[in-house]
């Protein structure tokens, strides 16, 4: 089972990420764009996901994935039960959501060097 600490450790390792607390939910963002959030009870993680693909993702495993809350339907967002995923899957979901928010050159540098900028 993935915990909030696992998500935090990975999200904060991604360039330009900051953490904040909004209405008791932990949010990970790039500037003002939230790309991952943990519910107040720490059982559900919301994350950025292409709007046109989310119905297929939820349908692929409804015991794991949940549609966004009604208030979040306008966003590119979907949710997952943390107890239903392992750390590798969490890393993939969070990293892909992060990629949706950063400039392409930042994502490319991270893919190549593991940081925002190449080593000197």
LOVEXVEX-131011 format. One record per residue (C-alpha): z, y, x; residue number from 0; residue in one letter. Coordinates in nm, 2 decimals. Each point is the difference from the previous one (the first is absolute). Layout:
<rec z="Z" y="Y" x="X" resi="NUM" resn="a"/>
...
//
This chain:
<rec z="0.00" y="0.00" x="0.00" resi="0" resn="x"/>
<rec z="-0.09" y="0.35" x="0.12" resi="1" resn="x"/>
<rec z="0.27" y="0.26" x="0.00" resi="2" resn="x"/>
<rec z="-0.01" y="0.38" x="0.00" resi="3" resn="x"/>
<rec z="0.10" y="-0.01" x="0.37" resi="4" resn="x"/>
<rec z="-0.31" y="-0.21" x="0.08" resi="5" resn="x"/>
<rec z="-0.22" y="0.25" x="-0.19" resi="6" resn="x"/>
<rec z="0.17" y="0.30" x="0.17" resi="7" resn="x"/>
<rec z="-0.04" y="-0.15" x="0.34" resi="8" resn="x"/>
<rec z="-0.37" y="-0.05" x="-0.04" resi="9" resn="x"/>
<rec z="-0.08" y="0.32" x="-0.19" resi="10" resn="x"/>
<rec z="0.18" y="0.22" x="0.25" resi="11" resn="x"/>
<rec z="-0.20" y="-0.17" x="0.28" resi="12" resn="x"/>
<rec z="-0.32" y="0.14" x="-0.15" resi="13" resn="x"/>
<rec z="-0.12" y="0.33" x="0.14" resi="14" resn="x"/>
<rec z="0.09" y="0.32" x="-0.20" resi="15" resn="x"/>
<rec z="0.22" y="-0.18" x="-0.25" resi="16" resn="x"/>
<rec z="0.32" y="0.16" x="-0.13" resi="17" resn="x"/>
<rec z="0.26" y="-0.14" x="-0.23" resi="18" resn="x"/>
<rec z="0.16" y="0.18" x="-0.30" resi="19" resn="x"/>
<rec z="0.22" y="-0.07" x="-0.30" resi="20" resn="x"/>
<rec z="-0.13" y="0.11" x="-0.34" resi="21" resn="x"/>
<rec z="0.19" y="-0.09" x="-0.31" resi="22" resn="x"/>
<rec z="0.18" y="-0.29" x="0.18" resi="23" resn="x"/>
<rec z="-0.33" y="-0.15" x="0.12" resi="24" resn="x"/>
<rec z="-0.08" y="-0.02" x="0.37" resi="25" resn="x"/>
<rec z="-0.35" y="0.14" x="0.06" resi="26" resn="x"/>
<rec z="-0.22" y="-0.02" x="0.31" resi="27" resn="x"/>
<rec z="-0.26" y="0.27" x="0.03" resi="28" resn="x"/>
<rec z="-0.26" y="0.17" x="0.21" resi="29" resn="x"/>
<rec z="0.07" y="0.37" x="-0.07" resi="30" resn="x"/>
<rec z="0.02" y="0.02" x="-0.38" resi="31" resn="x"/>
<rec z="-0.18" y="-0.33" x="-0.07" resi="32" resn="x"/>
<rec z="0.22" y="-0.29" x="-0.08" resi="33" resn="x"/>
<rec z="-0.15" y="-0.33" x="0.11" resi="34" resn="x"/>
<rec z="0.30" y="-0.23" x="-0.06" resi="35" resn="x"/>
<rec z="0.32" y="0.02" x="-0.20" resi="36" resn="x"/>
<rec z="0.30" y="-0.23" x="-0.06" resi="37" resn="x"/>
<rec z="0.17" y="-0.01" x="-0.34" resi="38" resn="x"/>
<rec z="0.36" y="0.11" x="-0.03" resi="39" resn="x"/>
<rec z="0.11" y="-0.36" x="-0.04" resi="40" resn="x"/>
<rec z="-0.21" y="-0.10" x="0.31" resi="41" resn="x"/>
<rec z="-0.18" y="-0.28" x="-0.17" resi="42" resn="x"/>
<rec z="-0.34" y="0.16" x="-0.06" resi="43" resn="x"/>
<rec z="-0.24" y="0.18" x="0.25" resi="44" resn="x"/>
<rec z="-0.27" y="0.23" x="-0.13" resi="45" resn="x"/>
<rec z="-0.29" y="0.06" x="0.23" resi="46" resn="x"/>
<rec z="-0.34" y="0.17" x="0.02" resi="47" resn="x"/>
<rec z="-0.28" y="-0.23" x="-0.11" resi="48" resn="x"/>
<rec z="-0.35" y="0.08" x="-0.12" resi="49" resn="x"/>
<rec z="0.01" y="0.08" x="-0.37" resi="50" resn="x"/>
<rec z="-0.32" y="-0.19" x="-0.08" resi="51" resn="x"/>
<rec z="0.14" y="-0.32" x="0.17" resi="52" resn="x"/>
<rec z="0.35" y="-0.01" x="-0.13" resi="53" resn="x"/>
<rec z="-0.06" y="-0.19" x="-0.33" resi="54" resn="x"/>
<rec z="-0.15" y="-0.28" x="0.21" resi="55" resn="x"/>
<rec z="0.29" y="0.00" x="0.23" resi="56" resn="x"/>
<rec z="0.26" y="-0.02" x="-0.28" resi="57" resn="x"/>
<rec z="-0.20" y="-0.27" x="-0.17" resi="58" resn="x"/>
<rec z="-0.02" y="-0.20" x="0.32" resi="59" resn="x"/>
<rec z="0.38" y="-0.06" x="0.00" resi="60" resn="x"/>
<rec z="0.19" y="0.17" x="-0.29" resi="61" resn="x"/>
<rec z="0.32" y="-0.16" x="0.12" resi="62" resn="x"/>
<rec z="-0.03" y="0.20" x="0.32" resi="63" resn="x"/>
<rec z="-0.20" y="0.32" x="-0.08" resi="64" resn="x"/>
<rec z="0.07" y="0.24" x="-0.28" resi="65" resn="x"/>
<rec z="-0.20" y="0.29" x="-0.14" resi="66" resn="x"/>
<rec z="0.12" y="0.35" x="0.07" resi="67" resn="x"/>
<rec z="0.25" y="0.16" x="-0.24" resi="68" resn="x"/>
<rec z="-0.17" y="0.20" x="-0.28" resi="69" resn="x"/>
<rec z="0.08" y="0.32" x="0.18" resi="70" resn="x"/>
<rec z="-0.17" y="-0.12" x="0.32" resi="71" resn="x"/>
<rec z="-0.32" y="-0.14" x="-0.16" resi="72" resn="x"/>
<rec z="-0.20" y="0.31" x="0.10" resi="73" resn="x"/>
<rec z="0.07" y="-0.07" x="0.37" resi="74" resn="x"/>
<rec z="-0.14" y="-0.27" x="0.23" resi="75" resn="x"/>
<rec z="0.31" y="-0.21" x="-0.03" resi="76" resn="x"/>
<rec z="0.13" y="-0.35" x="-0.07" resi="77" resn="x"/>
<rec z="0.33" y="-0.17" x="0.04" resi="78" resn="x"/>
<rec z="0.13" y="-0.33" x="0.15" resi="79" resn="x"/>
<rec z="0.32" y="-0.20" x="-0.03" resi="80" resn="x"/>
<rec z="0.16" y="0.00" x="0.35" resi="81" resn="x"/>
<rec z="0.15" y="-0.34" x="-0.06" resi="82" resn="x"/>
<rec z="-0.35" y="-0.14" x="-0.05" resi="83" resn="x"/>
<rec z="-0.15" y="0.10" x="0.33" resi="84" resn="x"/>
<rec z="0.06" y="-0.07" x="0.37" resi="85" resn="x"/>
<rec z="0.02" y="0.24" x="0.28" resi="86" resn="x"/>
<rec z="-0.36" y="-0.05" x="0.11" resi="87" resn="x"/>
<rec z="-0.13" y="0.08" x="-0.35" resi="88" resn="x"/>
<rec z="0.22" y="0.30" x="-0.03" resi="89" resn="x"/>
<rec z="-0.13" y="0.13" x="0.34" resi="90" resn="x"/>
<rec z="-0.36" y="-0.04" x="-0.13" resi="91" resn="x"/>
<rec z="0.07" y="0.17" x="-0.33" resi="92" resn="x"/>
<rec z="0.18" y="0.29" x="0.16" resi="93" resn="x"/>
<rec z="-0.25" y="0.05" x="0.28" resi="94" resn="x"/>
<rec z="-0.29" y="0.00" x="-0.24" resi="95" resn="x"/>
<rec z="0.17" y="0.25" x="-0.22" resi="96" resn="x"/>
<rec z="0.07" y="0.22" x="0.30" resi="97" resn="x"/>
<rec z="-0.36" y="-0.02" x="0.11" resi="98" resn="x"/>
<rec z="-0.10" y="0.15" x="-0.34" resi="99" resn="x"/>
<rec z="0.20" y="0.32" x="0.09" resi="100" resn="x"/>
<rec z="-0.07" y="0.07" x="0.37" resi="101" resn="x"/>
<rec z="-0.31" y="0.13" x="0.16" resi="102" resn="x"/>
<rec z="-0.24" y="-0.27" x="0.10" resi="103" resn="x"/>
<rec z="0.04" y="0.09" x="0.37" resi="104" resn="x"/>
<rec z="0.37" y="-0.05" x="-0.02" resi="105" resn="x"/>
<rec z="-0.04" y="-0.34" x="-0.17" resi="106" resn="x"/>
<rec z="-0.26" y="-0.10" x="0.26" resi="107" resn="x"/>
<rec z="0.22" y="0.10" x="0.29" resi="108" resn="x"/>
<rec z="0.29" y="-0.19" x="-0.15" resi="109" resn="x"/>
<rec z="-0.22" y="-0.31" x="-0.04" resi="110" resn="x"/>
<rec z="-0.11" y="0.03" x="0.36" resi="111" resn="x"/>
<rec z="0.31" y="0.12" x="0.18" resi="112" resn="x"/>
<rec z="0.29" y="-0.05" x="-0.24" resi="113" resn="x"/>
<rec z="0.07" y="0.37" x="0.01" resi="114" resn="x"/>
<rec z="-0.17" y="0.32" x="-0.13" resi="115" resn="x"/>
<rec z="-0.13" y="0.09" x="0.34" resi="116" resn="x"/>
<rec z="-0.13" y="-0.21" x="0.29" resi="117" resn="x"/>
<rec z="0.23" y="-0.06" x="0.29" resi="118" resn="x"/>
<rec z="-0.04" y="0.24" x="0.30" resi="119" resn="x"/>
//
